[in-house]
Amino acid sequence: MAQELICGAERTIDIVHARVPDASEQRERADGAEREMIYGAKESVSVRVLSSPALLNESLVEEQFGRERAVEVRVARVPPVQALVVDGTSALVVAESAVGRRASLIKSPEVLHTLHTLFETVWSTAVPADERVSFGDRDRAGLVQQILWALRGGVTDEVAARELTVSVRTYRRYVAEIMALLGANFRFQAGVRAAELGLLAPVAVPGRRARG
């Protein structure tokens, strides 16, 4: 069904990836099959993919550099659903239900309008996948996590720096780098933005008790 919808698209293809996959192998196979279908769409069709952080297809993002018809990929916190909307006239939605995973083909204008509005709202504030924050290696990632929690919790620079065993000057440099990556204008906004993107895992917060 998905292949039929994508091949029949004339103007737009909007995809939402936020459903929890069954297993990594199944996810890899699904990613490859979807990529083939997307690249098989007509040249006139623009493709947008909105993904949760956990389901971001890194290889798809990397492949867009230099492509004449690049697929736009953005990252955001999205409800657990898988959706494919074509030309605003039909949609395939996969979601969990009381009886298991269900796929529904939708053609109702009212429901399609709601899906389109939801997609556009989330898309407008989502982060382009090639501009998202990269935490580097594991040690660096852990440090950034602690700093983000400190920013969100309003911990002072002196306390945070002491807990992280770095100088206040170094801590402030880290903060400036993180704010720039997140596009934040002030510190609390950086913490909130990180939470919205799903970047805040439970860690021991400088100056606070560990959060779980």
ZITAMO-V364260 format. One record per backbone hydrogen bond with DSSP energy under -1.0 kcal/mol. CO is the residue of the C=O (numbers start at 1). NH is the residue of the N-H. E is the energy in kcal/mol with one decimal. If there is no record, write none. Layout:
co;nh;e
CO;NH;E
CO;NH;E
This chain:
co;nh;e
1;5;-2.3
2;6;-2.6
3;7;-2.6
4;8;-1.4
6;9;-1.0
11;46;-2.7
12;87;-2.3
13;48;-2.6
14;85;-3.1
15;50;-3.3
16;83;-1.8
17;52;-2.5
23;27;-2.3
24;28;-2.7
25;29;-2.2
26;30;-2.4
27;31;-3.0
28;32;-2.1
29;33;-2.3
30;34;-2.7
31;35;-2.3
32;36;-1.9
33;37;-1.9
34;38;-2.8
35;39;-2.5
38;41;-1.7
42;45;-1.8
46;13;-2.2
47;72;-2.2
48;15;-2.6
49;74;-2.5
50;17;-3.1
51;76;-2.3
56;58;-1.1
57;61;-1.8
58;62;-2.5
59;63;-1.8
61;64;-1.3
62;65;-1.1
64;67;-1.6
72;49;-3.2
73;129;-3.1
74;51;-2.7
75;127;-2.4
79;81;-1.5
81;18;-1.0
82;94;-3.6
83;16;-2.7
84;92;-2.6
85;14;-2.8
86;89;-2.3
86;90;-1.3
90;86;-2.8
91;106;-3.6
92;84;-2.1
93;104;-2.8
94;82;-2.5
95;102;-2.8
97;100;-1.6
100;97;-1.2
102;95;-2.2
104;93;-2.6
106;91;-2.1
108;112;-2.7
109;113;-2.2
110;114;-1.7
111;115;-2.4
112;116;-2.7
113;117;-2.4
114;118;-2.4
115;119;-2.6
116;120;-2.6
117;121;-2.2
118;122;-2.3
119;123;-3.0
120;124;-2.0
127;75;-3.0
128;131;-2.3
137;141;-2.5
138;142;-2.4
139;143;-1.8
140;144;-2.5
141;145;-2.4
142;146;-1.9
143;147;-2.1
144;148;-2.6
145;149;-2.2
146;150;-2.1
147;151;-2.6
148;152;-2.5
149;153;-2.2
150;155;-2.2
156;160;-2.7
157;161;-2.9
158;162;-2.0
159;163;-2.4
160;164;-2.0
161;166;-2.4
167;171;-2.6
168;172;-2.5
169;173;-1.7
170;174;-2.4
171;175;-2.4
172;176;-2.2
173;177;-2.1
174;178;-2.5
175;179;-2.6
176;180;-1.9
177;181;-2.2
178;182;-2.1
179;184;-2.4
186;190;-1.3
187;191;-1.6
188;192;-2.3
189;193;-2.9
190;194;-2.2
191;195;-1.9
192;196;-2.3
193;197;-1.5
194;199;-2.8
195;198;-1.3
203;211;-1.8
205;208;-2.4
